[in-house]
Amino acid sequence: MGRLTGKVALVTGAAQGIGAAYAAALAAEGARVAVADVADPQPTASAIDKAGGEAIALVCDVTDPASVASAVTETIRRLGSLDILVNNAAIFGKLGQRPFTEITSEEWDKVSAVNIRGIFECCKAAVPVMRRQKGGKIVNIASATVFKGAPMMLHYVASKGAVIALTRALAREVGGDDICVNCIAPGLIMSDNVRVNADYDDAFISANTATRALRRKAAPGDLIGPLIFLCSAESDFMTGQTVVVDGGSVMH
């Protein structure tokens, strides 16, 4: 029996990359998974079903409250409950690195809308359900760049700093409902979008890897252990925390 048998999870930004890896890992631990994304989530859901899990595909724009509400409603209607929310949807892999003076106001607002308000919208829709069920797990995805003060992506780093603040404040607000709210802060992960982004060339990746105590590239699979732990009963007395998973580049 898996550690999440009997649980239902909703994962945003799960059509590809790290989000798809999260969804597959939750299903492998026994959870029934709602795969949500603005891109077509069906291939991820189908892959989970083919592997022996259970998943549904939901087209969802995390910046649209009506779309988020529909995704939560459909998750409950088709899977029976909502025990786990993984707020993975974010803008990152396709962003370019440049001085903050060259970041447009429009791009700043777009990054903030998805990376910050998207989490707010999803939590706002999911928490009432978890309260009725007398408990739940929310895992937000931030970034280790927050602790480095990494330059050249000010809008992204600022948005992920907000995710950590949101996690702490929300944990205080819903702790009395036995809802745990925690955060994973990954380092640079070799996702599909990172691999094809010209700004992340071999020199950049080598320099990043050299800052780590564990000097190797990171893959989506490196995030699975912490994710499952934070979604399972093993972390029932842990909330408001941020777990950095970056090979020891950041230690806090």
C-alpha positions as CSV (number, residue, x, y, z in Angstrom):
1,M,0.0,0.0,0.0
2,G,1.3,3.4,-0.9
3,R,1.7,6.3,1.5
4,L,-1.1,8.2,-0.2
5,T,-3.6,5.4,-0.8
6,G,-7.1,6.8,-0.5
7,K,-6.0,10.4,-1.0
8,V,-6.9,12.7,-3.8
9,A,-4.4,15.2,-5.1
10,L,-4.7,18.2,-7.4
11,V,-1.5,19.3,-9.1
12,T,-1.3,22.5,-11.1
13,G,1.0,23.0,-14.0
14,A,1.2,19.3,-14.5
15,A,1.0,18.9,-18.3
16,Q,4.7,18.4,-18.6
17,G,8.1,18.7,-16.9
18,I,8.4,18.8,-13.1
19,G,4.6,19.0,-12.6
20,A,4.0,15.9,-14.6
21,A,6.7,14.2,-12.5
22,Y,4.9,15.3,-9.3
23,A,1.6,13.9,-10.6
24,A,3.1,10.6,-11.6
25,A,4.9,10.2,-8.2
26,L,1.7,11.0,-6.2
27,A,-0.2,8.4,-8.3
28,A,2.6,5.8,-7.7
29,E,2.1,6.3,-4.0
30,G,-1.6,5.5,-4.3
31,A,-3.2,8.9,-4.7
32,R,-5.9,9.6,-7.3
33,V,-4.6,12.7,-9.2
34,A,-6.3,15.6,-11.0
35,V,-3.8,16.8,-13.5
36,A,-4.4,20.5,-14.2
37,D,-2.8,22.9,-16.6
38,V,-3.6,25.6,-19.3
39,A,-1.8,23.3,-21.7
40,D,-3.3,19.9,-22.6
41,P,-3.1,17.8,-19.4
42,Q,-4.5,14.6,-21.0
43,P,-1.1,13.0,-22.0
44,T,0.1,13.2,-18.4
45,A,-3.2,11.7,-17.1
46,S,-3.1,9.0,-19.7
47,A,0.4,8.1,-18.8
48,I,-0.6,7.7,-15.2
49,D,-3.5,5.5,-16.1
50,K,-1.3,3.4,-18.3
51,A,1.1,2.9,-15.4
52,G,-1.7,1.6,-13.3
53,G,-2.7,4.8,-11.5
54,E,-5.8,6.8,-11.6
55,A,-5.9,10.4,-13.0
56,I,-8.2,12.9,-14.6
57,A,-7.2,15.8,-16.9
58,L,-8.5,19.3,-16.2
59,V,-7.8,22.4,-18.2
60,C,-7.3,25.1,-15.7
61,D,-5.9,28.7,-15.7
62,V,-4.7,29.4,-12.2
63,T,-5.2,33.2,-12.7
64,D,-8.9,32.8,-13.4
65,P,-11.0,32.2,-10.3
66,A,-13.8,30.6,-12.2
67,S,-11.4,28.2,-13.9
68,V,-9.9,27.3,-10.6
69,A,-13.3,26.8,-8.9
70,S,-14.3,24.5,-11.7
71,A,-11.2,22.4,-11.4
72,V,-11.8,21.9,-7.7
73,T,-15.4,21.1,-8.2
74,E,-14.6,18.6,-11.0
75,T,-11.9,17.0,-8.8
76,I,-14.4,16.4,-6.0
77,R,-17.2,15.3,-8.4
78,R,-15.0,12.8,-10.3
79,L,-12.6,11.7,-7.6
80,G,-14.6,12.1,-4.4
81,S,-12.5,14.5,-2.3
82,L,-9.5,16.9,-2.3
83,D,-6.9,16.0,0.3
84,I,-3.7,17.4,-1.4
85,L,-3.0,20.6,-3.4
86,V,0.3,21.0,-5.1
87,N,0.7,24.5,-6.4
88,N,3.3,23.9,-9.1
89,A,2.0,26.2,-11.9
90,A,4.5,29.0,-12.6
91,I,6.3,30.9,-15.2
92,F,10.1,30.2,-15.2
93,G,11.6,27.9,-17.9
94,K,10.9,30.3,-20.8
95,L,11.9,33.5,-19.1
96,G,15.1,35.1,-20.2
97,Q,17.8,36.5,-17.9
98,R,18.3,40.3,-18.1
99,P,18.8,43.4,-15.9
100,F,15.7,44.4,-14.0
101,T,15.6,47.7,-15.9
102,E,14.8,45.7,-19.0
103,I,11.9,43.8,-17.5
104,T,8.6,45.2,-18.8
105,S,5.8,46.1,-16.5
106,E,3.6,43.7,-18.5
107,E,6.0,40.8,-18.0
108,W,6.3,41.6,-14.3
109,D,2.5,41.5,-13.9
110,K,2.2,38.2,-15.9
111,V,4.8,36.5,-13.7
112,S,3.2,37.8,-10.5
113,A,-0.3,36.8,-11.7
114,V,0.7,33.2,-12.3
115,N,3.4,32.6,-9.6
116,I,1.7,34.5,-6.7
117,R,-1.9,35.1,-7.4
118,G,-2.3,31.7,-9.0
119,I,-1.4,30.0,-5.6
120,F,-3.8,32.4,-3.8
121,E,-6.7,31.5,-6.1
122,C,-6.0,27.7,-5.8
123,C,-5.7,27.9,-2.0
124,K,-8.9,30.0,-1.8
125,A,-10.8,27.4,-3.7
126,A,-9.3,24.3,-2.0
127,V,-9.2,25.4,1.7
128,P,-13.0,25.4,2.3
129,V,-13.1,21.8,1.0
130,M,-10.3,20.8,3.3
131,R,-11.9,22.5,6.2
132,R,-15.1,20.5,5.7
133,Q,-13.0,17.3,5.5
134,K,-11.1,18.4,8.7
135,G,-7.7,18.4,7.2
136,G,-5.4,18.5,4.2
137,K,-2.0,19.2,2.7
138,I,-0.9,22.1,0.6
139,V,2.5,22.1,-1.0
140,N,3.7,25.3,-2.7
141,I,6.7,25.5,-5.0
142,A,9.1,28.4,-4.4
143,S,12.7,28.5,-5.5
144,A,16.2,28.4,-3.8
145,T,16.9,31.6,-5.7
146,V,15.1,33.5,-3.0
147,F,17.8,32.7,-0.5
148,K,20.6,33.6,-2.9
149,G,19.1,36.9,-4.1
150,A,19.9,35.7,-7.6
151,P,20.2,38.5,-10.1
152,M,18.9,39.0,-13.6
153,M,15.4,37.5,-12.9
154,L,14.0,40.0,-10.4
155,H,10.4,39.4,-11.2
156,Y,10.8,35.6,-10.8
157,V,12.8,35.8,-7.6
158,A,10.5,38.3,-6.1
159,S,7.5,36.1,-6.9
160,K,9.0,33.1,-5.3
161,G,9.9,35.1,-2.2
162,A,6.2,36.0,-2.0
163,V,5.3,32.3,-2.2
164,I,7.4,31.6,0.9
165,A,5.7,34.5,2.8
166,L,2.3,33.3,1.6
167,T,3.1,29.8,2.9
168,R,4.0,31.0,6.3
169,A,1.0,33.3,6.7
170,L,-1.5,30.7,5.4
171,A,-0.1,28.0,7.6
172,R,-0.9,30.2,10.6
173,E,-4.4,30.9,9.3
174,V,-5.5,27.3,8.6
175,G,-3.5,25.4,11.2
176,G,-6.6,25.2,13.4
177,D,-8.3,23.3,10.7
178,D,-5.5,20.6,10.6
179,I,-4.4,21.8,7.2
180,C,-0.6,21.7,6.7
181,V,0.9,24.3,4.4
182,N,4.5,23.8,3.4
183,C,6.9,24.8,0.6
184,I,9.6,23.2,-1.5
185,A,12.3,25.5,-2.9
186,P,14.2,23.7,-5.7
187,G,17.5,24.7,-7.1
188,L,18.0,24.7,-10.9
189,I,16.3,21.6,-12.2
190,M,17.1,20.2,-15.6
191,S,13.5,20.3,-16.8
192,D,12.5,20.2,-20.5
193,N,12.0,24.0,-20.6
194,V,15.4,24.7,-19.0
195,R,17.2,22.3,-21.4
196,V,15.9,24.3,-24.4
197,N,16.4,27.8,-22.9
198,A,19.5,29.3,-24.5
199,D,20.1,31.4,-21.3
200,Y,20.9,28.2,-19.5
201,D,23.9,27.1,-21.5
202,D,26.6,24.7,-20.4
203,A,28.7,27.4,-18.7
204,F,25.7,28.7,-16.7
205,I,24.7,25.2,-15.6
206,S,28.4,24.3,-14.7
207,A,28.7,27.4,-12.6
208,N,25.5,26.7,-10.8
209,T,26.4,23.1,-10.1
210,A,29.8,24.2,-8.7
211,T,28.0,26.1,-5.9
212,R,26.5,22.8,-4.6
213,A,27.8,20.5,-1.9
214,L,26.5,17.7,-4.1
215,R,28.1,18.7,-7.4
216,R,25.8,17.3,-10.0
217,K,22.9,18.4,-12.1
218,A,19.4,18.1,-10.5
219,A,16.6,16.2,-12.2
220,P,12.8,16.4,-11.4
221,G,13.1,13.1,-9.6
222,D,15.3,14.8,-6.9
223,L,12.1,16.6,-5.7
224,I,9.9,13.6,-5.3
225,G,11.0,12.4,-1.9
226,P,10.4,15.8,-0.2
227,L,7.1,16.1,-2.1
228,I,5.7,12.8,-0.9
229,F,6.9,13.4,2.6
230,L,5.0,16.8,2.7
231,C,1.9,15.2,1.3
232,S,1.9,12.2,3.6
233,A,1.0,11.6,7.2
234,E,4.7,11.6,8.0
235,S,4.7,15.4,8.0
236,D,1.5,15.9,10.0
237,F,3.2,18.0,12.7
238,M,5.1,20.2,10.2
239,T,3.7,23.4,8.7
240,G,4.8,26.8,7.5
241,Q,8.2,25.4,6.5
242,T,10.3,25.7,3.4
243,V,12.5,22.8,2.3
244,V,15.3,23.7,0.0
245,V,16.2,21.0,-2.4
246,D,19.3,22.2,-4.4
247,G,22.2,19.9,-3.5
248,G,23.4,22.1,-0.7
249,S,24.0,25.3,-2.7
250,V,21.8,27.1,-0.1
251,M,21.9,26.1,3.5
252,H,19.5,27.7,6.0
